[in-house]
Amino acid sequence: MDQLGIPAIRGRTRAGAPLAPVTWFRVGGPAEWLVRPADADDLVTLLRSLPAALPLTVLGAASNLIVRDGGLPGVVVRLGGGFGAVAVEADGVVAGAAALDATVAEHAAAARLAGLEFLCGIPGSIGGAVAMNAGAYGTEVKDVLDWAEVATPGGVQRLPAADFRFAYRHAALPPGPAVVVRARFHARPGDAGAIAARMAEIRAAREATQPVRARTGGSTFKNPPGHSAWALIDAAGCRGLTLGGAQVSEKHCNFLINAGGATAADLEALGEQVRARVLAHSGIALDWEIRRIGRASPPPLAGEGRVAVDGAAGGKDSTPTRVGLTRPTPRAAGEGGTP
Ligand SMILES: Cc1cc2nc3c(=O)[nH]c(=O)nc-3n(C[C@H](O)[C@H](O)[C@H](O)COP(=O)(O)OP(=O)(O)OC[C@H]3O[C@@H](n4cnc5c(N)ncnc54)[C@H](O)[C@@H]3O)c2cc1C
């Protein structure tokens, strides 16, 4: 029986926590252990004490992810309220990694700071925005980031933007476990009316062109150099294509949607079908922008049936006070899946 060396932390730890309810697609299996550190010190304690062999996954708002149906092995870190503070300065905004991009855009707008309007329509968190170099309407995180603080087993380091070597939907985080905990974005004094108008324009454009109210993960594939992914997908005849409960959006064909009852496997297989059709039609191989993580199916039951977390069984929220947690019983396929 595996022993997981999860240290005592002040935050919350939960075994077998369903993840589907927190992902934008509403699919995927559970986290073996879901850990919500109280603050950055607590997170460093966790990172420092975890066995190197234990898988570690960081989730933001899960708006760019397909969590596979077998769930995530090891420890899944999700940042909560202790990482959500937003502070406005004269020429920028400092935001915790759990703050939503839209919240940061709104704080900047309220303080008449221009330059961060593009964040208003991206449904992720600041941690995810830095990790993905999120961008829209001509601006990316790399254009506005001054620094970001990253928690590692060695402590919290403040890194200048250049250290992230940003590329299209990519940032290089320090090697090993690394979690973005805070970031500073520069902005410039602007006209309140113009800032509000720009944000309204961005929101209206999204409503008109993207299935923003659907269960989706945003753009599925990166735009290949010189091409729009959606145009290649459309030309390959994939608009509206379905597989199980998954569908290529009719409104924006670079978006996959969970049209009802989709599994992660449906979504991933449909995405692969789209890639194959585009390759056959145009000779261009699309790269996934959505990150697909976890196990395709739950690990086989091996007789484990009990969870020992300070006496709390069955995945209730709990704070362990000692290392050596018993690996929880894997859930049945689909549990915690589509609502
Ligand atoms: C309707 C819709 C519209 C979208 N439009 C856009 C758009 O215009 N532009 C755009 O760029 N994206 C867009 N997206 C995709 C998504 O919102 C962005 O990629 C966003 O930045 C992801 O942030 P998140 O917090 O949801 O990250 P998640 O999806 O939770 O995670 C994404 C990646 O970031 C990593 N990560 C998350 N938090 C941290 C952290 N604190 N430290 C280290 N790594 C971390 C995760 O491990 C994972 O690899 C859209 C998505 C949807 C659903």
The ligand as a MOL file (V3000), in Angstrom:
LIG
                    3D

  0  0  0     0  0            999 V3000
M  V30 BEGIN CTAB
M  V30 COUNTS 53 58 0 0 0
M  V30 BEGIN ATOM
M  V30 1 C -14.5290 30.9010 -22.8230 0
M  V30 2 C -13.0110 30.9230 -22.7420 0
M  V30 3 C -12.3180 31.9290 -23.3810 0
M  V30 4 C -10.9140 31.9550 -23.3100 0
M  V30 5 N -10.2510 32.9620 -23.9410 0
M  V30 6 C -8.9070 33.0390 -23.8420 0
M  V30 7 C -8.1810 34.1120 -24.4580 0
M  V30 8 O -8.7390 34.9990 -25.0820 0
M  V30 9 N -6.8380 34.1280 -24.3380 0
M  V30 10 C -6.1680 33.1680 -23.6480 0
M  V30 11 O -4.9360 33.2540 -23.5510 0
M  V30 12 N -6.8290 32.1420 -23.0660 0
M  V30 13 C -8.1610 32.0500 -23.1430 0
M  V30 14 N -8.8220 31.0190 -22.5600 0
M  V30 15 C -8.0540 29.9380 -21.8990 0
M  V30 16 C -7.7750 30.1880 -20.4200 0
M  V30 17 O -8.7450 31.0270 -19.8320 0
M  V30 18 C -6.3880 30.8090 -20.2200 0
M  V30 19 O -5.3580 29.9760 -20.7170 0
M  V30 20 C -6.0940 31.0730 -18.7360 0
M  V30 21 O -4.9240 31.8280 -18.6280 0
M  V30 22 C -5.9440 29.7900 -17.9280 0
M  V30 23 O -5.9310 30.1540 -16.5660 0
M  V30 24 P -6.4770 29.1610 -15.4620 0
M  V30 25 O -6.3050 29.8210 -14.1570 0
M  V30 26 O -7.8410 28.7080 -15.7870 0
M  V30 27 O -5.4220 27.9770 -15.6130 0
M  V30 28 P -5.7170 26.4110 -15.6500 0
M  V30 29 O -6.5780 26.0980 -16.8230 0
M  V30 30 O -6.1870 25.9470 -14.3240 0
M  V30 31 O -4.2430 25.8610 -15.9050 0
M  V30 32 C -3.5990 26.0990 -17.1340 0
M  V30 33 C -2.1030 25.7890 -16.9520 0
M  V30 34 O -1.5440 26.7280 -16.0540 0
M  V30 35 C -0.9400 26.0760 -14.9480 0
M  V30 36 N -1.1880 26.9000 -13.7520 0
M  V30 37 C -2.3580 27.4040 -13.3120 0
M  V30 38 N -2.1740 28.1350 -12.2140 0
M  V30 39 C -0.8480 28.0920 -11.9410 0
M  V30 40 C -0.0220 28.6440 -10.9120 0
M  V30 41 N -0.5300 29.4090 -9.9300 0
M  V30 42 N 1.3040 28.3840 -10.9540 0
M  V30 43 C 1.8410 27.6150 -11.9250 0
M  V30 44 N 1.1130 27.0710 -12.9310 0
M  V30 45 C -0.2070 27.3080 -12.9300 0
M  V30 46 C -1.6320 24.7280 -14.8460 0
M  V30 47 O -0.8160 23.7730 -14.1980 0
M  V30 48 C -1.8610 24.4070 -16.3120 0
M  V30 49 O -0.6950 23.8750 -16.8950 0
M  V30 50 C -10.2180 30.9580 -22.6020 0
M  V30 51 C -10.9300 29.9530 -21.9450 0
M  V30 52 C -12.3220 29.9320 -22.0120 0
M  V30 53 C -13.0530 28.8360 -21.2970 0
M  V30 END ATOM
M  V30 BEGIN BOND
M  V30 1 1 1 2
M  V30 2 1 2 3
M  V30 3 2 2 52
M  V30 4 2 3 4
M  V30 5 1 4 5
M  V30 6 1 4 50
M  V30 7 2 5 6
M  V30 8 1 6 7
M  V30 9 1 6 13
M  V30 10 2 7 8
M  V30 11 1 7 9
M  V30 12 1 9 10
M  V30 13 2 10 11
M  V30 14 1 10 12
M  V30 15 2 12 13
M  V30 16 1 13 14
M  V30 17 1 14 15
M  V30 18 1 14 50
M  V30 19 1 15 16
M  V30 20 1 16 17
M  V30 21 1 16 18
M  V30 22 1 18 19
M  V30 23 1 18 20
M  V30 24 1 20 21
M  V30 25 1 20 22
M  V30 26 1 22 23
M  V30 27 1 23 24
M  V30 28 2 24 25
M  V30 29 1 24 26
M  V30 30 1 24 27
M  V30 31 1 27 28
M  V30 32 2 28 29
M  V30 33 1 28 30
M  V30 34 1 28 31
M  V30 35 1 31 32
M  V30 36 1 32 33
M  V30 37 1 33 34
M  V30 38 1 33 48
M  V30 39 1 34 35
M  V30 40 1 35 36
M  V30 41 1 35 46
M  V30 42 1 36 37
M  V30 43 1 36 45
M  V30 44 2 37 38
M  V30 45 1 38 39
M  V30 46 1 39 40
M  V30 47 2 39 45
M  V30 48 1 40 41
M  V30 49 2 40 42
M  V30 50 1 42 43
M  V30 51 2 43 44
M  V30 52 1 44 45
M  V30 53 1 46 47
M  V30 54 1 46 48
M  V30 55 1 48 49
M  V30 56 2 50 51
M  V30 57 1 51 52
M  V30 58 1 52 53
M  V30 END BOND
M  V30 END CTAB
M  END
